[in-house]
Amino acid sequence: MKVAIIGGGPAGLYSAILLKKQRPEAEITVYERNRADDTFGFGVVFSDATLDNFEKYDPPSYRRITQEFAYWDDIAVHFRGTVHRVGGNGFCGCSRRQLLLILQERARELGVKLIFEIEIDDESRFADADLVVIADGSNSRFRDKHAAHFQPEVDLRSNVFAWMGSTRPLDAFTFIFQETEWGPFIAHAYQYEAGRSTWIFETDPETFKRAGLTGLNEKQSADRMAEIFGWFLDGHPLLINRSMWRNFPMIRSQHWVKDNMVLLGDAKATAHFSIGSGTKLAMEDAIALADAMQAAPTVKAALATYEQGRREEVEKTQHAADVSLVWFEHVDRFWDFDPVQFAFGVMTRAKAITYDNLTLRAPDFVGEVDKAFARHVRQQGFDVDVVKPLAPMFQPFRLREMQIANRAVVSPMCMYSAEEGVPGDFHLVHYGSRALGGAGLIFTEMTCVGRDARITPGCTGLWNEEQQAAWRRIVDFIHANSAAKICLQLGHAGRKGATKLMWDGIDRPLEEGGWDVISASPVPYFTDSQVPREMDRAAMDRVKAEFVASAERGEACGFDMLELHCAHGYLLASFISPLTNQRTDQYGGSLDNRLRYPLEIFEALRSVWPSHKPMSVRISATDWAEGGITGDDAVHVARAFAEAGVDLVDVSTGQTVRDAQPVYGRMFQTPFSDQVRNEARVATMCVGNITTADQVNTILAAGRADLVALGRPHLVDPGFTMKAAAWYGAADTFCPPQYLPGKDQIFRNSVRDRQDLEDLKIKAKPKTRAELKAEATKPLAAE
C-alpha cells in the first residue's frame, strides 16, 4: 500500500505513525511545506482522557510526550481583583515544537518518509497512491481547491485574538479578565514547559480599535498587551512568533472524503481555542482513520466508516466550542456579576461542567457560589440563610407580589384533551399532581381565547362560563393543596389552527370539522395547509376583545399570573416574524411595526389584569431560519415588552416555519435566555431539553435565567421537584400532610444515596496525571 500525507502537523504525523504500525510494509510519505523544526504558536493542551488514548494507540510516543508535559489540576479565574481556583481538571501542556519533533522521530523509527520544504499543489502527483491524507490545516488549499465537493463553511468569528508566549511560570490554566479604559481584554494562559507559557489574548473588535491596536506590528502589539497585563506578568516578557491579530475561523465541511482523499484535523473542522481541543481533534482524527483502515476491507469502505463514525464526535466538540466562544464574545453581559458567579459562568460555559460536577471536585467553590446567590436573594427581601444556603433551585423568587418557593416550573404543555375547550378530570389530575409534586410555578397549556383560536379540537379555552368553572376547579385545588402558584397562558393559534391532535398528525390540517384561520399575512404553514385570512382592523379589534375577556375570566378563576403567547408561529408570533409577516401597512416592515399589534394586545391585558399580579410573555427568540428572528431581535422584543410592563420573558425558540433548522442539544435554548436576560436586563424563564435538577442549578447559578421550565421530565415524574428537594436537602419544600410519610422517607434515603453515589464517582474517577506526579514526588514519611 502507498499512502501520501499532505501536512506534517500533529494530524499528519500521527496518522502516519498509526498507519505504519498497522502496515509495516506500506510506503508512507509525509509532505510538509515548512522546515522540520518550524512551528507557529507555543504550547498545546491535552486532557488526561486524551493522553489515555495516546497511551493505548502508541505507547512509545505517549511516553516521550508525557515526559515533556507540564501538568496542572487547577483552573484559575482572575476577575475584578479576585481569583477563584477550581481543581480536579486534569490538563497537560506541551511545546508544540517539541510535540512535532517527538512525532517526527517516532515516524522515522517506524520507517515513514518525511519530506520538508516542499509545496504540494496538485494531487495528481499521487495518482499511484492508495490513500491521500489531507492534513494541511485550516487554510487547506486542497479543501478549497475541491470546495464544490467538500462544501466547507467558514464562519469568521467577531472577536480578534493573538497567540503569544511568555517566560512567566503558571501553576494553573489561567483566565484573566482585564478591564481597561478601552473595554475588556481576556487572556487564556497555561504553562507548557519549564519557563514557558502560552498566552492567547482576545477582545472584541470595538475594544481592539479603541485600544489603538489596528496597524501595530507583532512587537508593538506584544508591548501593548504587556502594559495591560503587566501586573500579572510580573516583569516577564511576552514572546512573539507569527503573533498576528486575527479572527478565528469556525470551519465545517459537509463532506470529508473525495475518492481516495480524506480531510483530517483543521482541514476539515476547527474548534475554538477556548476549549483547547484543536490538536486533540487532529490526533483523534488520526486514531479514527487508523481504526477504520484496520477494520474495513477496502480503502473506500474505510474512508466511509471513518467519516460516518467520526462526524458525531467532531460535531459534539464543535458545538461545545461554539457555545464557549459565544460566551467569550459576549463577556460584557456578565461584567457586573458577583465575581464568584462570574467564575462559575466561566467554568460552566460549554455545558460539559455542571453544578453537581463542580460540587464533587470543588465543594468550597460551589459553596461560595451558593452563598453569593443567596445574598442576592436576600437583597430582594427574602429572609434566607446565607451561611448555609440552599441550592439555587430552592431559593425563592418574586414577581410583583407573587412569591414562589422555588425556581422549578412546570412548562406549558398542550395536552389536547379538552372537550369544546373545557378542561376535564384529566387536567385536574395533570395540573394538581404536579403542584403536589413541589414545583414552585405551574403554567397552563396554551389556553385559547375563542373557539376559532384553537390549535386543535382538543385545546383548552377560556371564552365561556363552563370553561371558567372548570379552570376555577383546578386553580382552587392547587391553592388548597399545595404551595404552587399557577399561571394562565393565553394564546391564539392563527395560521396553525384547525389542525389534528398531536398524535394524529401534529400541525396537519383537519380533514373535516375545521374552521377559518387568520394570520398577519396569507401565508400557509404547510403548502397544503389552509391559507389564512390576513387580519384587517376589525379582526384585530375582535381578537383583542377576546383576549381581554379571557383575561378577565382568568382573574375570576383566581390565577396568580398571566402569560401572553407570542411564540411558535401562532397568531401574535406571526406578526413578529418577518418570515410570516408580509404586510405593507403600519403592522409590517420594521420590527417595531411588527411588534405593534402584539404590544396592543399585551397593553390591553395589562390594563385589566390586577396590578399586583405579574404578567409574562412567551417569545421565539430565533426562528432558526435565514431571514427570521435572531437573538439580537429577541433582545429588542424583550425590551419593548418590558417597557409595556412585562415582568418575565419566557424564552423559547422556533416552530415558526416548516424549514427551520434548529440546533438541538442539552439546554439548547438557554443561550437565548442568557442573552435576553443579560442584555435586555429583564427576568427570564428558560426552557428546552432541560432534564435534571443539576442542569437547573447550573443555569440559575450562572445567571442564565431566573426560572427554569421543564416539560418532559414533569410528564413522567410529577414528583420531580420533591425528589430534587430531597437530593439537595431543601427540607422546607411544601408537602401536603397526606404525603408527609413519603417525604420523610425520601429525604432520609437521599442523604445516604447521594453519599453513596459521590463515593462511587470519586472511587471510579482515575487520578489525574498532576495528582499522580505530585504523589510520586512527595517525600516519604520518616519511619
N, C-alpha and C positions, 0 to 999 in steps of 0.2 A: 504494500500500500504506500502511496505517496501523498503527503499532506503538506500544504503550503499555508503558513500562518502569517498574515499581514498585520504587523503591530507587535512590538516587543515589550508591551506593558505587562502588568500582572495577569490580565486575562489571556493574552497570547502565550506568555511563558508557561503559565500553569497548565493551560490546555496541552501545550507541547509535552510537558513532563508527564501528565497523566496518560495521554495517548501513547507515548513512547513506552511507558511501563506496561500498558496493555499489549502493545505490538512491538516488541524489541526489534523485529526485522523491518519495521516500517521506515521509510525515508521521510523524516520530518524536518522542515526548514522554517525558521522564523526570520522574517524580513522586517528590519526596523530602520526608519529614516534617520534617527539620531545616533550619536555615538553610544558606546556601551555604558558609559558612566554618566551620560546626560540624564537629568531628571528635572522636572519642574514641580514646584511645591516643596514641602518639607517633610511632614510626617503623615502616616496613615494610621487608622484606628480599626481594631477588631474587637469583637466581644469574645467572651470565653466560649460561647456556643460556636462561634465561627472557628476558633482555634481547635475546638474538638473535631470539627470536620477536617481541618488540615491534618491533624494527627492521624485520623482514620485513613485518609487517602494517600498521604506521602509522608511517613514518619521522618525520613532524613531532612527534608526541607522544613518540616514542622520544628524539629529540634533546633535547627540553625536559627529559624525565625524567633523562637521563644527565648533563645539565648541573648538576642539583641533587643528584646522588647523592654519598654518601661511599663510597669503595671500600676494601676490605681483602682481604688474601690469607690472613691467619693466623687460626687458632682458638687461643685461649689457655685452658688449663685450670689453674685455681688450686685446689690441694688440699693440705691439711696442710703449709702453709708452702712449697710448691713451685709452680712454674709451668712448664708444658710448652707450647711453641708449635709448631703444625703448619701449614705453609704450603701454597700451591697450591690454595686452596679457591675463590677467585673469587666473592666475595659483594659485594653493594652494599646500602646503606641509604639511605632517603629519608624525609623527613617525610610522614606520612600526609596531613596537611592540604595540603601542597604538591602531593602527587600528585593529590588531588581537584581542586585549583584548576587544575592543568595539564590534566586530563581535561575539566573543565568548559569551559575556554577553547577547547580543541580541538573539543569537541562544538558549541559555539556557532558557531565558524568554519565548520563544515560545515552549519549550519542546523538543528541539533537544538534543540528547545524544552525548556528546563529550568524546572520549576515547583517552588519550595521552600515549606516550611512548609505542607504540605498532607497531610492524613490520608486515606488511601485504605482504606476498609473493605469495599467491595463492588465486585467486578469487573464487575458488570452495567453500570456506567457506561461500560465499554469494549465494549459489545455490538457496536459497529461496527468494532472493531479486528480486523485480520487476525492479529495476533500480540500476545500479552501476556507480557512477560518479568517473572518474579517474582524480584527480587534484593534482598529486604528483610531479609537477614541471618539469623543463627542463630535468632533469635526470630520467624521469619516467621509473620505472622498468617494469610497465605493458605495456607501449608503446613499450619498447624494447623487452619484452617477446613475444609480438604478432606483431613483426615488419613485418613479412611476410604479415600480413593483413593490418595494419595501414600504412605501407610503408613510414616511416619517412625519410626525407632527412635532414642531418645535415651539415651545411656549417660553419666550424670554421673560423672566420674572422681573418685577419692578425694582426690587432692591438692588443696589450695587454692592460688590464685595471685592476685597483684595486679599491675597494669600501671602502672608509674610512669616518670618520666623524670629526667634529671639534666643538669647542665652539665659533668659530668666527661668530658673527651675520652678516646676509646679508639682504639687503632690495630689492634684485632683483635676478632673476635667472641669474647666473653669469657664463660666459665663460671666461677663462683666457688662452691665447695662449702664452706660455713662450719659448723663445729661450734660449738654453743652449749650452755649448761647445760640447755636445754630439748630439744635434738635438732638434727638437721641442717636448714639452710636453703640454698637454691640461688638464685643469681642468674644469669639469662640477660641479657647486656647487649651492646649494639652502638651505635656512633655512626651517626647518620643525617643530620646536617648539622653544620657548624662550631659547636662549643659546645653541642651537644645529643646526648644518647644515650638510648636506650630501656633500661629496666630492668624485667625481669619477675621477681618474687620468687615462690618456690614452696616449699611444705613439706607435710608430711603432717598430717592433721587432729589427731593427738595432740600433735605438737610445737606446732602452732598454738594449741591450747588451753593447753598448759603455758606458752607464752610470753606469755599474757595478751592475745592479740590479739582474742579474742572481744568484740564490742561496741565496739571502738575505731572512731573516725571516720577519714576519709582522712588527715587531718593527723597524728593520733596514730599511725596505722599507719606513715606515712612516717617519723615521728620514731623509731619502734622499729627500722625497717629501717636507718635512718641510723646508729643505735647499733651494730647488728650488723655492718654493712659499712663502718663509718666508716674503718677502716684503709685501705680501698681507695678510697673516695670522696675522701679527701684534702682534706676541707674543702668539697667541692662539695655543694650541697643536692640533695635529692630533690624532684622536681616531681610534682604530682598533677593528674589530670584524669579524674574518674569512676574513681578507682583503688580500687574496692571489691574485697575478697577474695571469690572465688567458685570454684566447681568447673567444670572445663572440660567442655562437653557434646560428646561424640563423637556426631555425627548421621549417620545413614544413611537414605536414603529408597528404598523398594522401587520406586517409580515417580517419574519426573521430569516427566512430561508428562500434562496433562489437557486434552483438547480442543485449543484453541489457546494454552493457557497452559503455560509451561515454567519450571522452577526453575533458578536459576543461583547459583553461589557458595555461601556458608554456608547459604543457604536450603535447599539440597538435601543438602549434606555438609560436614562440618568436618574439619580436620586439625590435630592438636595443635601448639601454638606452638613446641615444641622442635625441629621440623624447618623452621620458618619458611616454611610453604607456603600459608597461608590466602589471602593476596592473590594469590599466583601462581596458585592453583587457580581463583580467581574470574575473573581476567583470561583465563586459558587456556580457561575455560568459554566466555567471550565469543568467543574465537577459534574454538573448535569449533562454536559455534552459527552464526557467520557463514559458516564453510566449508560447513556443512550447508545453510544457506539459499541459498547460491550454487549448489550442485550439484544440489539436489533440485527437482523440477518443481512441488511444492506445499508449502505450509506444513506440512501434516500429514506429508508424506513427510520434510520437512527435520527436523522435531522427532523423528521416529522414528530418522532417521540420526544426529542429534546424540546421543540417549540411547544408542543401540547402540554408536556409535563412541567415545564419551567415557567410558563407565562403567568400562571396564577400567583406563584410566589413573588415574582418580579413585580406584578401589578399591586400586590398587597404592600410590598415595601415602598413602591412609588406612592401609593395612596397615603401611607403614613408620612412619607417625606413631604407630600403636598400639604397635608394638614399642618405639619411642623413649620414649613416655610411660610405659610399664610400667617401663622401666629407671629413669626418674627417680622413679617411685612407690616403687621398692624400692632406692633408692640405699644404704640402710643395709646391704644384703647385702654391699656391696663396700668398706665403710668401713675395713676393716683390710687392704686390698690395699696392695701397694707402690705409691707414688704414680704411677710411670710406667705400671704395669699398669692402674691406675685410669684414667689419662688415655687409654690405649689403648681401654679399655672405653667411655669417653665417645665417642671417635671412631667406633667400630665398632658402636655400639649398635643402629642401624637397619638394618644389613646392607648398606647401599649402599657403604660404605667398608670395604675389607678390608686384610689384611696386605700383600699384594703392591701394592695401590693406594697404601698409605701408604709402602711401601718406595721406590716410584718418586718420590713427592712429598716425603717427609720421611725420607730414609735414616738420618740421625743419630738421629732419634726412634725409629725401629724398631730401630736398633742398641741403644739403651738398653733397649727392651722385651725384646729377646733376652737382654741381659745380666742383667736382673732375673729373667727366667725361669730362666736358667742358675744364678744364685746360689741360687734356691730349690731347684733340683735338687741342687746341691752340698750344701746343708744337709741333704738327705735321705741323704747318704752317698756320692754318686757323684762320681768324680773327673772332672769335666767342665770344659772350657775356659770360663772366664767373661770372658776378654778378647776372644776372637774366637769366640763361641759359635755352635753350630749353631742352625738354626731350631727352634722349639718341637716341631714334628712329629718331629724326630730326637733329642730328648732322651730318655734312658732313664726307666723308671718301675718301681717296686717294689710288689708286693702280697705281704705276708708275706715269704717267702723266694724268691718267684718274681720274677725280674728280666726285663723285656722291653727290647729295644734301641731301640724307637721307639714312638710313640703311635698308629700306624696299625693298625686292627683289621679283619679280615675278619668282617663281620657274620654272625650266624646266619641262614642262608637255607635253607629246606626245598627239597630237590631232588626229592622224590617219586620216587626212582629205585631204592629198595631192594626186594629180594625177601624177603618174610616177615621184614622188619626187618633183613636182613643188608646192610650196605654193601658194594658191589662194586668192580669196577675203575673205574667212573665216579667213585666217591667218592675212591678213591686218587688219581686224576689231579686231580680237582677240588681237594681239600684240599692235595695235595702241590705242585701248580703254584703255588698262591697263597702257600704257605710259601716256595717257591723265589723268588717274586717280591719278597720282602723285608719283608712285613708282620710287625710285632712279635708279634701275637697272632692266632690263628685260633680262631673259635668254630665248633663243630659246629652243624648244624641241630638243631631240637628232636628229641632222641632219646627215644623213648617207653619207659616203664618196664614195659609189658606189652602183649600183643597187642591187648587191647581199649582200650589207652590211645592208640592211633594216631589221627592225623587222617584219614589215607587209607591204602589198602593199600600205597602206595609209601613210607611213612615208615620211617625207621631206628629200630631199637630196641636195647636192651641188657638183655635178660632171659634170654639163654641162651648156651651156650658158643660156638656158631657165630658169633653176633654179636660176642661178646667177642674171638674170634680175628681177625675181620675188622677190628674197630676197632684192635686191637693192631698189626696190619699197617700201618695208616695212621699211627698215632702213632709207631711205630718209624721209618717212612720220614721223617717230618717232623723228628724228633730227629736222625737220622743225616745229613740232607742240608741242613738249614737252621738258622738261629738262632731260628726262630719257636717260640713256646710255643703249646700247644693246650688249649682249654677245652671240656669236655664240658657241653653244655646238656641237662638232663633235664626232661621235662615229661609231662603227661597231657592229652589233648585234651578230656576232659569232654564237654560237650554239643555241641562242634564236631567230634566224632569220627564215624567211619563215613561219610565223605564222599568225593566223587570227586577224582581227581587235579586239580591246579590247571588244567591246560589242557583238562580235560573239563568243568569247571564248578566253580569254586572255592566251597567250603563247601556245595555242593549235596549232598543225601543220596544215598548209593548206592542204585541201583535193585535190586541183588541182591548177596549176599555180605557184607551188613553185620553189625554186632554191636550188642549193647545198649550204650547210653551212660548215663553218670551225671553228676550235677552237684550244686551246692549246693542247688538247687531245681528242680522240674519245669517249667522254662521253656525251650521250644524256641528255636533260633536263628532259623530261618525258621518261618513259620506251618505249612508242610508238612514241616518237619524232624521227626525222631524226638523224641518227648517224653522227656527224660532222667529217669532214676530218681533221686529225692532220696537222697543218701547217708545211711545210718544209721551208727552207731558201728562196726559190724562191717565195713562197706565202707571206712570211714576207716582202720581198722587194717590192712585188707588192702592198700590203696593205699600207706599209709605204709611197710609192709614191702617193697612192690615198689620204691619209691624207694630205700630203704636198700640193697636187694640190687643195684640198678643202680649205685648209687654205689660199692659195694664192687667191682663188676666194673670200673667206670671206673678205680679206683685200680690194679687188676690190669693194666689196659691201659697204664698209665703216663701218663694225662692229667695236665697240670700244674695244672689249675684246674677247679672245678666251678661251674656256674650252675644255679639253680633257676628254672624258667619260671613266673612268676606274672602273666603279662600276656595281652593279646589275646583275652580271653574264654574261655581254656582252663580246665581244671578248677580250679586254685587261684585264678585270677583271678575265676572265677565266685563264689567265696566272698567276695572282697574288695569287689566292686562291689555297691552296693545295687540296681542295675538287674537283677541276676541272682540275688541272694541275698534270698529272701523268708522265710527261716527265722525261727521264733519261739523256738528253743532258744538255748543258750549260744553257738552259732556264727552267730547272726543278730542283726540290730538295729544296735547301735553299731559304729563302725569297729573298735574294739578287739576286739569279739566276732567280727566278720567276718574279722579277721586271725588269729584263734586257730588255725584248722586249718593255714593256710599256714605259720605260725610253728612249729607242731608238726612239720611235715614238714622245715622248714629245720633246726630244732634236732636232729632225728634224723639228718639228713645230716651236720651239723657234728660230731656225736659220733663218726661213723665215718670221716669224711674226715680225712686226716692234718693235724695242727695246723699244720704248716709250709706247707701248701698253701692258697691263698686260695679263697674262695667268693664268688660274686656272686648277685644276684637280678635278674631282669628284671621290670619293673613297667610297667603302663599308667598314666602319670601323669595322664591325663584320659581320660574315656570319650567326650568330645566330644558329650555328650548331657545334656539337662536332668535333674537329679536324680542324675547319676552322679558318679564320682570327679573331683575337682578338683586343681589344683596344690597347694593347701594340704593336701588329703588325702594327696597323694603325699609331702609332707614328713613327715607323721605316719607313713606306711607305711615310709619310708626309715629313720626314727629307730628304729622298732620292730625292723626287721631288723638295724640297726647294733648295737643292744643285744644281739641274739641272736648277733652275731659276724660279720655280713656285712662284706666288705672293699670291695665295689664295688657300686653300684647302676646297672644297665643300664636307662637311662630311655627307654622307648618310649611310645607312646600308642595309645588307641583299639582298634578291632576287637572291641569288647565286644558291641555291639548293632548291628542292621542299619540303624537310622535315625539313626546318628551323623552329625554334620555337621563333619567335620574342616576346619580352615583350613589348606590346603596352601600351600606356598611353599618357597623355598630355606631349608634348615636349620630347617624349621618346628617340629621337636620340641625343638630346642636350648634355647629358653627354659625348658622344664620341667627339663632337666638343670641349667641355671643355677640355678633356684630350689631344687632338691633339694640340689645341691652346696653352695650358699652359705647356705642356711637350716638344713638338717639337718647340715651340716658332715661330709659323707661323700663319699668319692671317687665320681665318676660317669663313665659312658660314655654319650655321646650318639649318636644315630642318626637318620636321616630326611632324605632328599633332600640329603645332603651329597655333593658330586660332584667337588670339586677339592682338591688339596693346599693351595691358597690358603685355602680355607674351613677346612680342618683347622687350619692355623696361626692363623687368625683366632680360632677358637673357643678353642683352647688358650691363646693369649696373653692373651685377655680373661678367662680364668679361668672359662669356662662349662662346662668338662668337663675330665677328666684323660686320658681316652682317647676316640678318635673312631672309630666303626664305620662302614664304608662297604659297602654291599651291591651295588647295580647296577654301580657303577664297577669293582668286582672281577670281576663276571660277564664283562665284555667285555675286561678287561685284567688278567690275573694279575700282570703286572709293574708295576702302578700305583705301588707304593711305591718300587721301584727307580728308576723314571723320575723320581719326585719327589725321590729322594735325589740323583740326578744334577743336577736343576734347582737344588737348594738347596746342592749341594756337600757332602753328607754322605758323604764318601769311605769311611768305615769300615763302611758298611752291608754286611752279610754277603752274599757271593755264592759259590755252590759253584764249585769250580775248573773244572768243565766249562763254565761260563758266563762266566768272567772276561774273555775277549776281548770279549764283547758289553758287559760292564760298562765296560771301559776305553773302548770306542768311544762309548758314550752319555754318559759323563762328559766326554769331550773335546768332543763335539758340543754338549752342553748349555751349556758356557761361551760358545761362540760364538752359539748360538741364543738364549740369554737376553739377551745383549748386543744382538743384532740386534733382538729384539722390544722391548726397552726403548728403544733408539734410535728405533725406528719410532713407538712410543707418544709419545715426547717430541716428535718432529717433527710428528706428526699432531695433537697437542693444541694448540689455539689459545691464545695468551697471554691471561691474564685481563685484565680491564679495569684492575685495580690495577697489573699489570705494565706494561701499555701506558701508563698515566698516569705511572708512575714513570719510564719511558724518555723520555716527552715532556717531562718537567720536569727531566730530568738536564742539567746544564750541559755544553755542548760542550767537548771537549778542545781545549786550545790547539794551534794548528798549529805 
